[in-house]
Amino acid sequence: MGELNKDEANFLKPMCVLLLFAGLRIGEVWALQWKNVNFKNKTLKIERGITQIPKFDSEGNVLSRVTVVVDTKTTCSVREIPITDIVVDTLQTWKEKQTNREKTNKNVTAELTAPSSYVFSNDDGSVRTYSGCGMVFDRFKRRHNLNKYNIHFHGLRHTFSNMLFEMNENPKVIQQLLGHRDVKTTITVYNSVDSEYIRNTTEKLNEKIKEVQMYLNDQKRKEDIESRKEDLISRMTDEEYDDLLMQLLEERKERKRKKEEDMEM
């Protein structure tokens, strides 16, 4: 996030914030319209995404790919999700910036902030493409020496889900936020939590096992003491048993007396 704050290269920061803190698919981000953003209720309505349709020649070779807006991947992908303050604030700032560009930038030929406009549209109002955004992102990473970290758009969505898993959030909740049809996808693909989290989880389990073992050992000690007491009593004569009772009563009186003295002080 630090490098994105330094970089004034247009749409990258708000786009990455949506991936990282709302868990959207990159195609859902590009197809998002301003009417899908509810600043008052702090929600996003995800209805559509973009995909690429290939064009072939007579021999079946791909000549080109056309970017089009389509319905989201599944009915589960159509969703309305709450968003964090950082997403709200970032989108509000981005909308203000786009409003200003409409008024001051002669290259802008479309209304960028109308309800039906794409949140991250090109200056002519068209939807962005994978190749165009990819090139901008690659230039950004080269400028800031980030290529070695293998950062990509989809990886930011993974990071979002991993953060929720590390907060011990319910997988069904994460499934709905990500728009998965099957919770198995959420659990098996999107929870590549780091080794430190796994170690912490194991340590918690280890502590719980120790607690159980200590409790069981304590119970066993108590049972052993009771058993020895019963065995000892069974071996006593009547006189010895009476002497023991008198001793215990005297000790009890002494403890009570000391307690009363302490309270008076």
N, C-alpha and C positions, 0 to 999 in steps of 0.2 A: 504494500500500500504506500510505503514511503516514496518509492520511485514514481508511482502514479501521481502522487501529489506534486512532485517536482515537474512532471511532464505536462505540458500544456497541449499535447497533441490530441486535441478534440475529444472523441467519444470513448476512449479506452477506459478511463477511470469509472464512469457510471456503468459501462458495460460489464467490467470486471466485478464491480460491487454487486450487481444483480446475480452474477454467477456464483460469487463467493458467499454472499449473505442472504440470497433468496433461493439458490439451488436450481435456477432455471436451466434448461437446455439452451445451447447457443442459438439454435434455430428459433426457439420461443422468444429469446431476447430480441432478435432482429424483427420478428413479426409483431412485437408488442406495440400497441397503439396508445395514444394518450388517454383515450376513453377507457382503457383497461386499468388505468392507475387511479386509485381512489385515495387522495391525500388525506381526506378527513377521517376515513375509517382505517387508513393504513393497510390497504389490501391491494393485491394485484389479481386480475382475472386473466387466466391463461386459456386462450381459446384456439390459437393457431400457431403454426410454426412455418419455417421455410424448408424447402428441399430443392434438390437439383435434378432436373429431368434431362437425361442425355439425348442428343440427336445423333443418329447413325447414318452412315453412308450405305450404299447398296450391298457392300460386303460385310456389314455388321460392325464396322469400326466406328468408335465414338468421334464425332466431328466437333461437338461442343456440348456444353451443359448450360441449361437455362434455369435460373433461380426463380422459383415460384412460391407463393404463399398458399399453404394448404391447412386443413384441419389438423389438430395435434395427433400424435401417434396412436393414441387409444382414447376411449371414452374416459378412462381414469386420468388421462393427461389434461383433460378439460377440468380446471379447478380454480377456485378462488382462495388465495392464501394470504395470511397476515404477513406483514413485513416489518423488519426492525427499523428503528429510528435512523440508522445510518443509511439504509436504502431510501427512506422517505426524504431525508435531507439531501442526499446526493441527487436524486431525481428532481427535486425542487430547484436545486442549483443549476442542474443541466437544462431544465426548462427555461429558467431565466436567461441562461446563456444563449439558448436557441432563439428566444424572443428578441434578444439584442442583435443577434446575427441577421435575423429577418429584416431589421431596420437599417443595419449599417453595412452589410456585406453584399456587394453587387452580384456576387456569384450565386446567391440564394435566389432561386426562381420559383419556390413553392412556399406555402404556408407550413412552417415546421412544427407549430404547436397546436394545430387544430385537433379536435377530438379524434378525427379519423386518420390523422397523420401518424406515421411510424415514429416511435420515440427516438430511434437512431437512423432516421432516413438520410439519404443523400441530399445534397442541396436542391436537387430537382424533385424531391419528394419520393423517389424510388426506394425500394428496399435494398439493403446492403447485401453483398454476396460473401460467400466463404472466402473466395480468393482475395477480394479486396480487403476484407478485415484481417485476413491472415497476413498479408503483406505489411499492413500498418503495425500489427502486433510484432511481427518479426523485426521490423526496423526499431521499434521501441526496445525490444530485448537486446538488440545489438548495441544500441546507444548506451544502455545501462549495464552492459556486460552480464546479462542474465541468461544467455543461451545455455550455459553449463548446468542450469537447474532443470532443464526439460519441462518448462512451464507451458501448458497449453490450455485452451478454453475449457475443454471437458474436464481437465484436472481440477479446475477451480470448483466445478460442481461437485466433484468427489470430495474436495476439502470441506465443503458445506456439510455434506452428509456425515463425514468423519467427525466434525466438531459436535454434531448432535449425538452421535454414538458415544463419544467420549464424555458427554454430559449425562450418559445413561438414559437417554430419551427412549420412549417406547418405539420399537421398529414400525409399528402400524402408523404412528404419527409421522415418522420420517417418510414412510411410503407415500402418504397422502401429500406431503409437501413436495416430494420429488415427482409425483405423478406416475408412479409405477403401477402396473396392473397387478403384479404379484409381489407380495412382501419378500418372497425368496430372492428376487432380484435385488431388493434393497439390502438384504442381509449378506448375500454372497458376493455381490459385485461392488457395492458402495461403502463397505465398512472396513476398508484396508487401514485400520488404525495402526499407529506407530507402535514400536516395540516397547516404549516406555509406558504407554497406556496399558498394554497387555501385561507388562511386569507389575504395574500398580494393581491391576485387577487380581493377578495371581497372589500378590502379597496380602490383599484384603481377604482372599479366600484362605490363605495360610493362617492369618490371624484368627479368622473365625474357627478354623479347625483347632487351633491351639486353645481357644476359649472353651470349645466343647470338650476337648481332652482334659483341661483343667477342672471343669465342672464334674466330669465323670470320675476323675481321680479323687476329687474332694468328696464326692458321694461315697466312693469306695472306702475312703479313710473313715468316714462317719460310720459306715456299716461295720467296718472292722472294729472300731472302738466300741460300738454298741454290742457287737458279738463278744468282745473280750470282757466287757462289763457284766454281761449276762452270765458268762462262764465263771467269772470271779465270784459273783454273788451266789451262784449255785454251789460253790465250794465252801462258802462261809457257814459257820455255826450261827445259831440264833443270837448268841451274845455278840459275836463279831459284827453281825449285820446291824444290831441295835447301836453298837458303838459307832459304826460308820454313819448312821442316820444322825446321831447326836452331833458328830463332828461337822457334818454338812450343814445342819441347822445353825450351829455356832458360827460357822464361816459366813453364812447368809446374813445373820444378824450383824456381824462385824462390817460387812460390805454396806449394809443399809445405814449403819451408824456413820460411817465415813462419808457416805453420800450426803446425808443430812448436814454434817459439819461443813462440807464444801459449799452447800447451798447457802448456809448462813453467812459464810465469808463473802 
